[in-house]
Amino acid sequence: MAKFFIDRPIFAIALSLIIVFTGIISGFNLPIAQYPNITKPQIEVSTTYVGANSTTVEESIAQAVEQKVNGVENMRDMRSTSTNTGGYTLDVYFNLEKNGDIASVEVQNRVDQAKASLPSEVTSYGVTTTKKSSQTIMYFVLTSPGGTYDSMFLKAYAASNVVDPVKRVKGVSSVDEYGPEYSMRVELKPDLMAKEGITVSDVQNAIQTQNIQAPVGSIGSRPTKNDQEFKYSASAQGRLKTPEEFGNIIVRASDGSILKLKDIAKVYEGARMDTPLSYFLDEGKGGESVTYPVALTTDANALDTVAEIKKVLADAETRFPPDMKLVIASDKTQFVRESLIKVAHTFVEALILVLIVVYVFLGNFRATMVPMLAIPVSLVGTFAAFQVLGFSINTLSMFAMILAIGLVVDDAIVVVEAVEHHIQDTGLSPREATYRAMKEVSGPVVAIA
């Protein structure tokens, strides 16, 4: 192998240039992260059984879902949480070789099989299956320092004006939210209900039957007579939206009188009881807030993605109403950037020290240039292998490349010293000396590497 390249120096130079340019191109396309992605795939199944305690959630949801999900291919383990506010969360962990997208589909299929065994209140609320990412790279907070807006308004405003544009940024996996969920609150009055002989089930049934979206059809469509000239699309009021509309729900009308929901309850908009409120203080001022953690995909370039997210947030902030503020609460790319800069400085320092040490011991500038040329060819070309193997540029991989400088220099010094020995001591020509040197040291060079 060595003789082949020695006899064809132009080919060897061209191949080295190809390796360098391929490595440079690959380096610009590699994902940048703080650490390599070695976390096992995690799929989360979540739902809520409104009004149920943890025991009820365990018996009616957890058992049905976990029996179906258990046994998914390459599943490692799973953990579930049932709360006294009706919340249920199941985290399913898989082995590292499992593809996260395929795992999400397989878990979703198992959950669909379990839905037939779940209470109707749970299926109507919805059971979500999501692929969780551990690469949460930043947190941003939407707040109202003067208290003009509550967290529900902030959350509703951000849903369409802030969160959606951020989700469209290349490299963003998910944007979660920590804030209260909107709900229509119905506070029943037990004394009035007892007076009217109304139960909680009566109220629940009235809301469910009158707060629906039903197709009405059309007037004049088939199977009417052929001489029908006009056809009209009919529509009716769908789901209720305002407290007034909910208050006008008819709970009872069997005895000739009409009893509406507002007669036995207080109806208003508010946050769900099981969702906490958060507050954010900035320069001594603070108010209700909503926090948004942003997670990246495994192949995302953290620095470029966060930079693009900040541009999107800055653009959205120009359209904010008065007394609404967006704050970057945490940005992990600052540490990533500083770490990579530090590693780059160490890389340059290592090159300089190697240059000095090699020149001092070899005493020949031309011989010193051999390891200096071998280093960029070897290290820059490594980026091409990174892309093929799915690696990322991170603090660990960069540290490994710094350590590899020593291996490359050791190999180069062994070869150069052997060639110099045959040129000076045996009087061979450079080509013949190189032949003989490579024949002697090929084994040790491979062993050093």
C-alpha positions in Angstrom: 0.0 0.0 0.0 2.8 2.5 0.9 4.7 1.7 -2.3 1.6 2.5 -4.3 1.4 6.0 -3.0 5.2 6.6 -3.1 5.3 5.7 -6.8 2.3 8.0 -7.5 3.0 11.3 -5.6 0.5 13.3 -7.7 -2.3 10.9 -6.9 -1.4 11.0 -3.2 -1.5 14.8 -3.2 -4.8 14.8 -5.1 -6.3 12.3 -2.7 -5.1 14.3 0.3 -6.8 17.5 -1.1 -10.0 15.5 -1.8 -10.0 14.3 1.8 -9.4 17.9 3.1 -12.1 19.5 1.0 -14.6 16.7 1.8 -13.9 17.2 5.4 -14.4 21.0 5.2 -17.7 20.6 3.4 -18.9 18.0 5.9 -17.8 20.1 8.8 -20.2 22.9 7.8 -23.1 20.4 7.7 -22.4 18.6 10.9 -24.7 19.2 13.9 -23.2 21.1 16.8 -24.1 20.1 20.4 -22.7 20.2 23.9 -22.5 16.5 24.2 -23.1 13.5 21.9 -26.7 12.2 21.8 -26.5 8.9 23.7 -29.9 9.1 25.5 -32.3 6.3 24.9 -35.5 7.1 23.0 -38.4 8.1 25.2 -42.1 8.2 24.3 -44.6 9.9 26.5 -48.3 9.1 26.7 -50.5 11.6 28.6 -54.1 12.3 29.2 -56.5 13.7 31.9 -59.5 12.2 33.6 -61.2 15.4 34.9 -62.5 15.0 38.5 -60.8 11.7 39.2 -58.3 11.0 41.9 -55.1 9.0 41.6 -56.7 5.6 42.5 -59.4 6.1 39.9 -56.9 7.1 37.2 -54.8 4.0 38.1 -57.7 1.6 37.8 -59.5 3.1 34.8 -56.5 4.4 32.6 -53.2 3.1 33.8 -54.0 -0.6 33.8 -55.7 -0.5 30.4 -52.9 1.5 28.6 -50.0 -0.2 30.2 -51.2 -3.7 29.4 -51.4 -2.8 25.7 -48.2 -0.8 25.6 -46.1 -3.4 27.4 -44.1 -5.6 25.1 -43.4 -3.1 22.3 -40.3 -4.2 20.3 -37.0 -3.1 21.9 -38.8 -1.5 24.9 -36.5 -1.2 27.9 -38.9 -0.1 30.7 -41.8 2.2 31.4 -42.9 4.4 34.3 -46.3 6.0 34.9 -47.6 8.7 37.1 -51.2 9.2 38.3 -52.1 12.4 40.1 -55.0 13.4 42.3 -56.0 16.0 39.8 -56.8 13.4 37.1 -53.5 13.6 35.2 -51.9 10.5 33.8 -48.4 10.2 32.2 -46.7 7.1 30.9 -43.0 7.3 29.9 -41.8 4.4 27.7 -38.0 4.0 27.3 -36.4 2.0 24.5 -32.9 0.6 23.8 -30.5 2.9 22.0 -30.7 1.1 18.7 -34.5 1.8 18.4 -35.5 4.6 16.0 -37.5 7.2 18.0 -40.0 7.9 15.2 -40.8 4.2 14.7 -41.1 3.8 18.5 -43.6 6.6 18.6 -45.8 5.0 15.9 -45.7 1.6 17.6 -46.7 3.1 21.0 -49.5 5.1 19.4 -50.9 1.9 17.8 -50.9 0.2 21.1 -52.6 3.2 22.8 -55.3 3.2 20.1 -56.0 -0.4 20.9 -56.5 0.5 24.6 -58.9 3.4 23.9 -61.9 1.1 23.7 -61.3 0.3 27.4 -61.0 3.9 28.6 -63.8 6.0 30.0 -65.6 8.2 27.5 -64.5 11.3 29.4 -60.9 10.4 28.8 -61.3 9.6 25.1 -63.2 12.8 24.5 -60.4 14.8 26.3 -57.8 13.1 24.1 -54.8 10.8 24.7 -51.6 12.2 23.3 -48.4 10.3 22.3 -45.3 12.3 21.8 -41.6 11.7 21.3 -39.7 13.5 24.0 -36.3 15.0 23.4 -33.7 15.5 26.1 -31.9 18.2 24.1 -33.7 21.2 25.6 -31.5 24.0 24.4 -33.2 27.1 25.6 -36.1 28.6 27.6 -38.0 31.7 26.8 -40.6 33.4 29.0 -43.6 35.6 28.0 -44.6 37.9 30.8 -46.5 41.1 31.6 -44.3 43.1 34.0 -47.1 45.5 34.8 -49.7 42.9 35.3 -51.9 44.0 32.4 -52.3 40.5 31.0 -52.9 37.3 32.9 -51.1 34.0 31.9 -54.1 32.7 30.0 -54.0 35.7 27.7 -50.3 35.4 27.3 -50.6 31.7 26.4 -53.3 32.3 23.9 -51.4 35.2 22.3 -48.2 33.2 22.1 -49.9 30.1 20.6 -50.4 31.8 17.2 -47.9 34.7 17.3 -44.8 33.2 18.9 -44.9 29.5 19.3 -46.0 28.5 15.8 -43.2 30.5 14.1 -40.6 29.0 16.4 -41.9 25.5 15.7 -41.3 26.1 12.0 -37.5 26.8 12.5 -35.3 24.1 11.0 -33.9 21.9 13.8 -36.7 22.5 16.4 -38.2 19.3 17.7 -40.8 20.6 20.1 -41.9 23.7 22.0 -43.6 22.8 25.3 -45.4 25.2 27.5 -45.6 25.7 31.3 -48.7 27.7 32.1 -52.3 27.4 33.0 -54.8 25.8 30.6 -57.9 27.7 29.6 -61.2 26.3 30.8 -64.9 27.3 31.2 -65.4 27.2 35.0 -68.8 26.1 36.3 -69.2 26.5 40.1 -72.4 24.7 41.1 -74.5 26.0 44.0 -75.6 23.0 46.1 -78.4 24.8 47.9 -80.1 25.9 44.7 -79.5 22.5 43.1 -81.1 20.8 46.1 -84.1 23.2 46.0 -84.7 22.4 42.3 -83.9 18.7 42.7 -81.0 18.8 40.2 -78.0 16.4 40.5 -74.4 16.9 39.2 -75.1 14.2 36.6 -78.1 16.3 35.3 -75.8 19.3 34.8 -73.1 17.1 33.2 -75.5 15.5 30.7 -77.0 18.9 29.8 -73.6 20.4 29.0 -72.5 17.3 27.0 -75.7 17.2 24.9 -76.0 20.9 24.2 -72.3 21.8 23.7 -71.8 19.8 20.5 -70.9 20.4 16.8 -73.4 18.5 14.7 -74.0 18.5 10.9 -77.4 20.0 10.0 -77.4 19.2 6.3 -79.2 21.2 3.6 -82.7 22.1 2.4 -83.7 21.1 -1.1 -81.1 18.4 -1.7 -81.8 14.9 -2.8 -84.1 13.0 -2.6 -86.4 16.0 -3.3 -88.3 16.3 -6.6 -86.5 17.1 -9.8 -88.3 20.4 -10.1 -86.6 21.7 -6.9 -84.9 24.9 -8.1 -82.9 26.0 -5.0 -80.8 24.2 -2.4 -79.9 25.9 0.9 -77.2 24.8 3.3 -78.4 24.9 6.8 -76.3 25.6 9.9 -76.8 25.7 13.6 -74.9 27.0 16.6 -72.0 24.7 17.3 -69.9 24.5 20.3 -70.5 27.2 23.0 -67.7 29.8 23.5 -68.7 32.4 26.0 -69.9 32.2 29.6 -73.2 33.7 28.6 -73.8 30.9 26.1 -72.9 28.2 28.7 -75.1 30.0 31.2 -78.1 29.6 28.9 -77.8 25.8 28.7 -81.2 24.4 29.6 -80.8 21.9 32.5 -84.5 21.0 32.8 -87.7 21.9 31.0 -89.9 18.9 31.7 -92.5 20.6 33.9 -93.2 23.5 31.6 -90.7 25.8 33.3 -87.1 26.3 32.0 -84.2 25.9 34.4 -80.9 27.3 33.0 -77.4 26.6 34.1 -76.9 30.1 35.2 -79.8 29.7 37.7 -77.9 27.1 39.7 -74.3 27.8 39.0 -71.7 30.6 38.4 -70.1 30.3 34.9 -66.9 32.2 34.1 -63.7 31.8 32.2 -60.6 30.7 34.2 -57.7 28.4 34.5 -58.0 24.7 35.1 -57.6 23.8 38.8 -54.8 21.3 38.1 -52.6 23.8 36.2 -50.2 26.0 38.2 -49.6 29.7 37.7 -46.1 31.0 37.2 -44.6 34.4 37.8 -41.5 36.0 36.4 -39.5 38.8 38.1 -37.3 41.1 35.9 -35.6 44.2 37.3 -37.9 44.2 40.3 -41.1 44.0 38.3 -43.0 40.9 37.6 -46.4 39.4 36.7 -47.9 36.2 35.5 -45.9 34.4 32.9 -45.7 31.4 30.6 -42.5 29.5 30.1 -41.6 27.7 26.9 -38.7 25.1 26.7 -37.4 24.5 23.2 -36.0 21.1 22.3 -33.9 20.3 19.2 -33.8 17.4 16.8 -30.8 15.0 17.1 -29.3 16.3 13.8 -29.8 20.0 14.5 -27.0 22.5 14.6 -27.6 24.0 18.1 -25.8 27.3 17.4 -27.5 28.0 14.0 -30.9 26.9 15.3 -30.9 29.0 18.4 -29.7 32.0 16.4 -32.6 31.6 14.0 -35.0 31.2 16.9 -33.8 34.4 18.4 -34.4 36.2 15.1 -38.0 34.8 15.0 -38.6 35.9 18.6 -37.1 39.4 18.0 -39.4 39.8 15.0 -42.5 38.7 17.0 -41.5 41.1 19.8 -41.9 44.0 17.5 -45.6 43.3 17.3 -46.2 42.9 21.0 -48.9 45.0 22.6 -47.8 47.4 25.5 -46.7 45.7 28.7 -45.9 42.4 27.1 -42.2 41.3 27.3 -40.3 38.3 26.1 -37.2 37.2 28.0 -34.6 34.5 27.2 -34.5 32.8 30.6 -31.9 30.2 29.6 -29.6 29.6 26.6 -27.4 26.6 26.7 -25.7 27.5 23.4 -23.7 30.1 25.3 -21.9 27.3 27.2 -21.6 25.2 24.0 -20.1 28.2 22.1 -17.6 28.9 24.9 -16.7 25.2 25.2 -16.0 24.9 21.5 -14.0 28.2 21.5 -11.9 26.8 24.4 -11.4 23.5 22.6 -10.3 25.4 19.4 -7.8 27.4 21.5 -6.4 24.2 22.9 -6.2 22.8 19.4 -4.1 25.7 18.2 -1.9 25.6 21.2 -1.3 21.9 20.6 -0.3 22.5 17.0 2.2 25.2 18.1 3.7 23.0 20.8 4.0 20.1 18.4 5.7 22.3 15.8 8.2 23.5 18.4 9.0 20.1 19.9 9.3 18.4 16.5 11.7 21.1 15.2 13.8 21.0 18.4 14.3 17.3 18.2 14.6 16.8 14.5 16.5 19.9 13.8 15.2 20.0 10.2 12.5 22.4 9.1 11.5 20.3 6.0 11.2 17.2 8.2 9.1 19.3 10.6 6.6 20.2 7.9 5.7 16.5 7.3 3.7 16.1 10.6 2.4 19.6 10.2 0.8 18.7 6.9 -0.3 15.3 8.2 -2.3 16.9 11.0 -4.9 18.9 8.9 -5.3 16.1 6.4 -6.1 13.6 9.1 -8.2 15.8 11.4 -10.1 17.7 8.8 -10.8 14.5 6.9 -12.3 13.1 10.1 -15.4 15.4 9.7 -16.3 13.4 6.6 -16.3 10.2 8.7 -18.4 12.1 11.3 -21.1 12.7 8.7 -21.2 9.1 7.5 -21.3 7.7 11.0 -23.9 10.3 12.3 -21.6 11.9 14.8 -21.8 15.6 15.9 -19.3 18.3 16.7 -19.3 18.4 20.5 -16.9 18.9 23.3 -16.1 15.2 23.6 -15.4 14.7 19.9 -13.3 17.8 19.7 -11.3 16.7 22.8 -10.8 13.3 21.1 -9.4 15.1 18.0 -6.9 17.0 20.2 -5.7 13.7 21.6 -5.5 12.3 18.1 -2.9 15.0 17.2 -0.4 13.2 19.4 -1.1 9.9 17.5 -0.7 11.6 14.1 2.5 13.3 15.1 4.0 10.1 16.6 3.3 8.3 13.4 4.8 11.1 11.3 7.9 11.3 13.5 8.6 7.6 13.3 8.4 7.7 9.5 10.4 10.8 9.1 13.1 9.6 11.5 13.4 6.3 9.6 13.7 8.0 6.3 16.3 10.4 7.6 18.3 7.5 9.0 18.5 5.7 5.6 19.3 8.9 3.7 22.1 10.0 6.0 23.6 6.6 7.2 23.1 4.4 4.2 23.3 7.0 1.4 20.0 5.9 -0.2 18.0 8.3 -2.4 14.9 9.8 -0.8 12.6 7.5 -2.8 14.6 4.3 -1.9 14.9 5.5 1.7 11.2 6.0 1.9 10.6 2.5 0.4 12.8 0.9 3.0 11.6 3.0 5.9 7.9 2.2 5.3 8.7 -1.5 5.0 10.4 -1.3 8.4 7.9 0.9 10.3 4.5 0.1 8.8 3.8 -2.4 11.6 4.8 0.0 14.5 2.9 2.9 12.8 -0.3 0.8 12.8 0.3 -0.3 16.3 0.7 3.3 17.5 -2.5 4.3 15.8 
